[in-house]
Structures are given as C-alpha cells and as structure tokens.
Amino acid sequence: MLNDDYTPMDFVVQLLVEFFHHSEEVATRLMMDIHHKGSAICGIYPKDIAESKVMQVETHCRKHGHPLCCQYERHDDD
C-alpha cells in the first residue's frame, strides 16, 4: 500500500482490517509505516489473490473518494 497526502489514516486502518484481516493494533502499525516510509507490505499472497486484493482496495477507495493506491510485486523464491 502506498502513501498519499489525502486518504485519512483511520480509513487506511479500516482497509487493513477489512481487506487484509489485520488486528487494529497491527493495522495501526502498518498505517504508520505507510505514512512515514511511503509504503508497507500488507500481506503475501499468490498472484491471483494479490491482484484481486489490489482491485478490491482501489475500488473501495474510489467509491469513498480517496486516491489511495495499492500495488503488488512479484517475488521469486530462490
């Protein structure tokens, strides 16, 4: 998940709880990482699930008028 200057912090925490099933405590910690470091890893999933999560989060954000972006990255297990 990527930081932006517009999406409220409590909305980000809600996303992390609802879509990534983190506890409030973990979600708050991740939100602070996103805020201070510019991004954070929200979870590790197979590609199809990661793509779906990105689409769900971004659709939810747009529906509520927020520009927050999510992305997934492929990592090879070497």
C-alpha positions as CSV (number, residue, x, y, z in Angstrom):
1,M,0.0,0.0,0.0
2,L,1.3,3.4,-0.9
3,N,1.1,6.7,1.0
4,D,-0.7,9.7,-0.3
5,D,-1.4,13.1,1.3
6,Y,-5.2,12.8,1.1
7,T,-6.5,9.5,2.5
8,P,-7.3,9.7,6.2
9,M,-5.3,7.5,8.5
10,D,-8.4,5.9,10.1
11,F,-9.6,4.9,6.6
12,V,-6.3,3.2,5.9
13,V,-6.5,1.3,9.2
14,Q,-10.1,0.2,8.2
15,L,-8.8,-1.1,4.9
16,L,-6.1,-3.1,6.5
17,V,-8.5,-4.7,8.9
18,E,-11.3,-5.3,6.4
19,F,-9.3,-6.5,3.3
20,F,-6.1,-7.9,4.9
21,H,-7.6,-9.2,8.1
22,H,-5.1,-7.5,10.4
23,S,-5.9,-6.6,14.0
24,E,-6.4,-3.0,14.9
25,E,-3.0,-2.9,16.5
26,V,-1.2,-4.4,13.5
27,A,-3.2,-2.3,11.1
28,T,-2.3,0.9,13.0
29,R,1.4,-0.1,12.9
30,L,1.2,-0.7,9.2
31,M,-0.6,2.5,8.6
32,M,2.2,4.4,10.4
33,D,4.8,2.6,8.3
34,I,2.9,3.6,5.1
35,H,2.7,7.2,6.4
36,H,6.3,7.6,7.5
37,K,8.1,5.2,5.0
38,G,5.9,5.8,1.9
39,S,4.7,2.2,1.7
40,A,4.2,-1.1,3.6
41,I,3.7,-4.7,2.7
42,C,0.1,-5.6,3.7
43,G,0.3,-9.3,3.0
44,I,1.9,-12.0,0.9
45,Y,-0.4,-13.9,-1.4
46,P,-0.4,-15.9,-4.6
47,K,-0.6,-13.7,-7.7
48,D,-4.3,-14.1,-8.4
49,I,-5.2,-13.2,-4.8
50,A,-2.8,-10.3,-4.7
51,E,-4.3,-8.9,-7.9
52,S,-7.8,-9.3,-6.5
53,K,-6.9,-7.5,-3.2
54,V,-5.4,-4.6,-5.1
55,M,-8.5,-4.3,-7.2
56,Q,-10.8,-4.6,-4.2
57,V,-8.9,-2.0,-2.2
58,E,-8.6,0.5,-5.0
59,T,-12.3,0.1,-6.0
60,H,-13.3,0.7,-2.3
61,C,-11.1,3.7,-2.1
62,R,-12.5,5.3,-5.3
63,K,-16.0,4.6,-4.1
64,H,-15.3,6.6,-1.0
65,G,-13.5,9.4,-2.8
66,H,-9.9,8.5,-1.8
67,P,-6.9,8.3,-4.1
68,L,-5.0,5.6,-2.1
69,C,-3.1,3.1,-4.3
70,C,-2.2,-0.4,-3.8
71,Q,0.2,-2.5,-5.8
72,Y,1.6,-6.0,-5.8
73,E,5.1,-7.1,-6.6
74,R,6.3,-10.5,-7.7
75,H,9.0,-12.1,-5.5
76,D,10.8,-15.2,-6.7
77,D,11.6,-17.8,-4.0
78,D,15.1,-18.7,-5.0
